[in-house]
C-alpha cells in the first residue's frame, strides 16, 4: 500500500434509530493490516453477509436490515476503499477484496453464511463461492456485472459503465479539491438519441450545501445538512466522500481484474445460487446500460444449473429500490434450503 490513508478509517458512525432498535451495532475487524468496518445484528439464525457495490456503503441496506434481522444473523460490510474501512491505493483487485471477505467469513462469522452481494459485491460473493466454498452456504447475486465487467468487453463494448467510473475518477481523483456532488453531473442514456441529467444549477446548489456542511463538521463525511432533500441525493454524496477513487481507477485502467475469470468461477460454484436481475437497456451508442443483459443471465444459469433466477422490475440497487421484493426473494430462497433455514420471524 502506498500514498494516502482514509481520513474516516476506524470512525464510528451514528446508526439510524431503526437499526439501533433492531439490535445492530458497528464493529471493526483487521486482516493483514486492512481494517474492515461492519455492522452486525443480533444472533438469530443463519448468517447473512451483505456486500454492497462500488461506491456504496453498508448503509445502502438500511431499509432491509431490520426485517432481515428477524430471520438471519445479519452482517453488512464496507468493502476496502469504502466507508470506515481502510483505503489501499495501488492494491485493489478481485483477489484482494475477495480475500478480505473470505477472512471476514472465517474469522468474524465463523460458520458457513449466505453471502449476498450487489453489483461488484455480487462478483465478490461469486469469488468466495469459487475460492472458499467451505465458508459459503449459498450466494445471492444481486444484479452483478458478470461477464459485462470483464475486459475487453467492459471497455470496448459496454462502455457506458466504464465511462461512468472514469467520470468518478475525474471528479474524485484530486483528494484536496473534490466537489463530491459533481458525481451526479452525468448523462444517463434513455434511448439511442436522448440522455437525461440533473440541471447544472441544481448540482452547483448541492455543492454549496456540501461546502457549508464540511465547514460546520470538519473531519466528517460530506453531507447536505438539510432534511428536505431525499436520501437518494444525500447517500451517494456521503458515499462518494468516503470512497477511494483509486478503487474506480483500478477498474478503468485494468488493474482490478487480474486473472479472475467469471466463467471459471461459475463453473467452480457448487453452492445454491439466487440470481436477482434488475432492469437494463442496450444502445448501440452506449452499450449496456445496466449490469447484465438477458444473454448474460442465461449464460449464468447454463454454467450453474442450480441457479434460482428472479427478474425484478427495479433499478440496479434492488435492495434500496424495491426493498420488499429483495427481502421476499432472499427469505424465500432460504426457505428452499432445508439445512439453512434460520429462526422464524419474531413478533
C-alpha positions in Angstrom: 0.0 0.0 0.0 1.3 3.4 -0.9 0.2 7.1 -0.7 -2.7 8.3 1.3 -4.9 7.0 4.1 -8.7 7.1 4.6 -9.5 10.1 6.8 -12.6 8.2 8.1 -10.9 4.9 8.8 -12.0 3.4 12.1 -14.5 6.2 12.8 -17.8 5.2 14.4 -20.8 6.4 12.6 -24.2 7.0 14.3 -26.6 4.3 13.4 -30.2 5.0 12.3 -32.6 4.6 15.1 -34.4 1.7 13.4 -31.2 -0.2 13.3 -30.3 0.5 16.9 -33.8 -0.6 17.9 -33.3 -3.9 15.9 -30.1 -4.6 17.9 -27.4 -3.6 15.3 -24.0 -2.2 16.3 -20.9 -1.1 14.4 -17.7 -3.1 14.8 -14.3 -3.4 13.2 -12.0 -6.3 12.2 -8.5 -6.2 10.9 -7.0 -8.7 8.4 -3.4 -8.4 7.2 -3.3 -4.7 8.1 -6.6 -3.9 6.4 -9.4 -2.6 8.7 -12.9 -3.6 7.7 -15.8 -1.7 9.2 -19.1 -3.6 9.5 -22.4 -3.6 11.2 -24.0 -6.7 12.7 -27.3 -7.6 14.2 -28.3 -10.0 17.0 -27.7 -13.7 16.8 -30.9 -15.1 15.3 -30.4 -17.7 12.7 -28.3 -18.4 9.6 -25.6 -15.8 9.0 -26.3 -13.5 6.1 -23.4 -11.3 4.9 -24.4 -8.2 2.8 -21.7 -6.9 0.5 -22.5 -3.5 -1.2 -21.4 -2.5 -4.7 -18.8 0.0 -5.8 -19.2 3.5 -4.3 -21.9 2.1 -1.9 -21.7 1.7 1.8 -23.2 -0.9 4.2 -25.8 1.7 4.9 -27.4 1.2 1.5 -29.0 -1.9 3.1 -30.6 0.1 5.9 -34.2 -0.4 4.5 -33.9 -4.2 4.5 -31.7 -4.9 7.6 -34.3 -4.7 10.4 -36.7 -7.2 8.7 -33.8 -9.5 7.6 -32.6 -9.5 11.2 -35.8 -11.2 12.3 -34.7 -14.2 10.3 -30.9 -14.1 9.9 -27.8 -13.0 11.8 -27.1 -10.1 9.6 -23.6 -8.6 8.8 -23.1 -5.7 6.4 -19.6 -4.6 5.5 -17.8 -1.6 4.0 -15.5 -3.1 1.3 -11.9 -1.9 1.4 -11.7 1.5 -0.2 -15.1 2.5 1.2 -16.7 4.0 4.3 -14.8 3.5 7.5 -12.7 0.6 6.1 -9.1 1.0 5.0 -8.2 2.6 1.7 -5.4 0.6 0.0 -4.4 2.7 -3.0 -2.4 0.6 -5.5 -3.9 -2.6 -4.1 -7.4 -3.1 -5.5 -8.4 -6.3 -7.3 -10.9 -9.1 -7.1 -8.4 -11.1 -5.3 -7.5 -8.5 -2.6 -11.1 -7.5 -1.9 -12.3 -11.1 -2.1 -9.6 -12.2 0.3 -11.0 -9.6 2.8 -14.4 -11.1 2.5 -13.0 -14.6 3.0 -11.1 -13.5 6.1 -14.3 -11.9 7.4 -16.3 -15.1 6.9 -13.7 -17.3 8.5 -12.7 -15.0 11.5 -15.8 -13.0 12.2 -18.8 -15.0 11.1 -17.2 -18.3 11.9 -19.6 -20.6 10.1 -21.0 -21.0 6.5 -23.0 -18.0 5.6 -25.3 -16.9 2.8 -23.3 -14.2 1.0 -25.4 -11.6 -0.8 -23.7 -9.0 -2.9 -24.9 -6.2 -5.1 -23.1 -5.2 -8.3 -19.4 -5.7 -7.7 -20.3 -7.1 -4.3 -22.0 -9.9 -6.2 -18.8 -10.7 -8.0 -17.1 -10.8 -4.6 -19.8 -13.3 -3.5 -19.1 -15.4 -6.5 -15.3 -15.1 -5.8 -16.0 -16.6 -2.3 -18.2 -19.4 -3.6 -15.5 -20.4 -6.0 -12.4 -19.9 -3.8 -13.6 -20.6 -0.3 -16.7 -22.8 -0.7 -16.3 -24.2 2.8 -17.2 -20.7 4.2 -20.2 -20.2 1.9 -23.6 -21.8 2.4 -25.2 -20.1 -0.6 -24.9 -16.9 -2.6 -27.3 -14.2 -3.7 -26.1 -12.4 -6.8 -28.0 -9.1 -6.8 -27.7 -7.7 -10.4 -24.0 -8.5 -10.7 -21.9 -7.4 -13.7 -21.0 -10.9 -14.5 -19.3 -11.0 -17.9 -20.0 -7.3 -18.6 -17.3 -6.3 -16.1 -14.5 -8.2 -17.9 -12.0 -6.8 -20.3 -12.1 -6.0 -23.2 -15.9 -6.0 -23.2 -16.2 -3.6 -20.3 -14.0 -1.0 -22.0 -14.9 -1.6 -25.7 -18.5 -2.8 -25.9 -20.4 -1.9 -22.8 -18.6 1.3 -22.3 -21.2 3.4 -20.6 -20.5 2.0 -17.1 -16.7 2.1 -17.9 -17.1 5.8 -18.7 -19.2 6.4 -15.6 -16.3 5.1 -13.5 -13.9 7.3 -15.5 -16.1 10.2 -14.6 -15.9 9.2 -10.9 -12.1 9.2 -11.1 -12.1 12.6 -12.7 -14.4 14.1 -10.1 -12.9 12.5 -7.0 -9.3 11.9 -8.1 -7.9 15.1 -6.6 -8.5 14.4 -2.9 -7.7 18.0 -1.9 -10.1 19.6 -4.3 -13.1 17.3 -4.5 -16.5 18.5 -5.5 -18.3 15.4 -4.5 -21.8 16.5 -5.7 -20.3 16.5 -9.2 -20.5 12.7 -9.1 -24.2 13.4 -10.0 -23.2 15.5 -13.0 -23.5 12.7 -15.5 -25.7 11.9 -18.5 -27.8 8.8 -18.3 -29.0 7.3 -21.7 -32.7 6.7 -22.0 -32.7 6.0 -25.8 -30.3 5.9 -28.7 -30.6 9.6 -29.1 -31.6 11.0 -25.7 -30.0 11.3 -22.3 -31.1 12.9 -19.1 -29.1 14.6 -16.4 -29.6 16.8 -13.4 -29.5 20.5 -14.1 -26.1 22.1 -13.5 -27.6 24.8 -11.4 -29.1 22.2 -9.0 -25.8 20.4 -8.7 -24.0 23.7 -8.0 -26.5 24.3 -5.3 -25.7 20.8 -3.8 -22.0 21.6 -4.0 -22.6 24.8 -1.9 -24.6 22.7 0.7 -21.7 20.2 0.9 -19.2 23.0 1.3 -21.2 24.5 4.1 -21.6 21.2 5.8 -17.9 20.5 5.7 -17.1 23.9 7.3 -19.6 23.1 10.1 -18.5 19.5 10.5 -14.7 19.3 9.8 -13.3 15.8 9.7 -16.7 14.2 8.9 -18.1 12.7 5.7 -19.8 15.0 3.3 -23.4 15.8 3.9 -26.1 18.2 2.7 -27.1 19.5 6.1 -30.8 19.6 5.2 -33.6 17.1 5.8 -35.9 18.1 3.0 -33.7 16.6 0.3 -34.2 12.8 -0.3 -31.7 10.1 0.8 -31.3 9.3 -2.9 -29.2 12.5 -3.1 -27.6 12.6 0.3 -26.4 9.0 0.4 -24.4 9.0 -2.9 -22.7 12.2 -1.9 -21.8 10.8 1.5 -20.6 7.6 0.0 -18.5 9.4 -2.6 -16.8 11.4 0.1 -15.8 8.1 1.8 -14.6 6.4 -1.4 -11.0 5.9 -2.5 -11.0 7.0 -6.2 -8.2 4.5 -6.9 -10.8 1.7 -6.5 -12.6 3.1 -9.6 -9.3 3.9 -11.3 -8.3 0.2 -11.0 -11.4 -0.7 -12.9 -10.7 1.9 -15.6 -7.0 1.1 -16.1 -7.5 -2.7 -15.8 -5.6 -3.4 -12.6 -8.7 -4.7 -10.8 -9.3 -7.8 -12.9 -6.2 -9.9 -12.6 -6.7 -13.4 -13.8 -10.1 -13.8 -12.2 -12.4 -15.4 -14.8 -16.2 -15.1 -14.3 -16.8 -18.2 -16.3 -14.3 -20.3 -14.4 -15.7 -19.1 -11.1 -19.2 -20.0 -12.1 -18.1 -23.5 -13.2 -16.4 -23.9 -9.8 -19.6 -22.9 -7.9 -21.4 -25.8 -6.3 -23.4 -23.9 -3.6 -27.0 -22.8 -4.2 -27.3 -19.6 -6.1 -30.1 -16.9 -6.3 -29.7 -14.5 -9.2 -31.7 -11.3 -9.0 -31.8 -9.5 -12.3 -32.7 -5.8 -12.4 -33.7 -3.6 -15.4 -31.3 -2.9 -18.2 -31.1 -1.4 -21.7 -28.7 -1.7 -24.6 -28.0 1.1 -27.1 -25.6 1.0 -30.0 -24.0 4.2 -28.9 -23.5 3.4 -25.3 -23.6 -0.4 -24.9 -25.2 -1.9 -21.9 -26.9 0.5 -19.5 -27.2 -1.8 -16.6 -25.2 -4.7 -15.1 -26.2 -7.7 -17.2 -28.4 -8.4 -20.1 -30.6 -11.5 -20.7 -27.9 -13.4 -22.5 -25.6 -12.9 -19.5 -28.3 -14.2 -17.2 -29.0 -17.1 -19.4 -25.3 -18.0 -19.5 -25.0 -17.9 -15.7 -27.9 -20.4 -15.5 -26.2 -22.7 -18.1 -23.0 -22.7 -16.2 -24.6 -23.1 -12.7 -27.6 -25.3 -13.2 -28.7 -24.9 -9.5 -29.3 -21.2 -10.0 -32.7 -19.8 -9.0 -33.5 -16.8 -11.2 -35.7 -13.9 -10.4 -36.3 -11.0 -12.7 -37.2 -7.9 -10.7 -38.6 -4.6 -12.1 -36.2 -2.4 -10.3 -33.1 -0.3 -10.7 -29.6 -1.6 -10.2 -29.6 -1.5 -6.4 -32.6 -3.7 -5.9 -32.4 -3.8 -2.1 -32.8 0.0 -2.0 -35.2 0.5 -4.9 -37.6 -2.4 -4.1 -36.7 -3.5 -0.5 -39.9 -5.7 -0.1 -39.1 -7.6 -3.2 -35.5 -8.1 -2.1 -36.5 -9.3 1.4 -39.1 -11.7 -0.1 -36.6 -13.1 -2.6 -33.9 -13.7 0.0 -36.1 -15.2 2.6 -38.0 -17.3 0.0 -34.6 -18.6 -1.3 -33.6 -19.6 2.2 -36.9 -21.5 2.6 -35.8 -23.7 -0.3 -32.6 -24.7 1.6 -33.7 -27.0 4.4 -30.3 -27.3 6.1 -30.0 -23.5 6.2 -33.5 -22.4 7.4 -33.0 -20.0 10.3 -35.2 -18.9 13.1 -38.7 -17.9 12.1 -39.6 -14.2 12.2 -40.1 -12.8 15.6 -43.1 -10.7 16.5 
